[in-house]
Amino acid sequence: MTSTIGDTVTATAEVTALDPGKRIVTLQTDCVNQDGAVVVQGEARVLLDPLAP
């Protein structure tokens, strides 16, 4: 499914793994359009800021 101009796309992310020692969070990411059709899905690995509380 592709997205077109004028579509409303909603992105969500769910934490699926956490490595506190390495400050890495793994997220499952999903984007759907206004009809609920999946536009894109993926996984993201994020390095946390060492200065964040």
Secondary structure, 3 states (H helix, E strand, C coil): CCCCCCCCCEEEEEEEEEECCCCEEEEEEEEECCCCCEEEEEEEEEECCCCCC
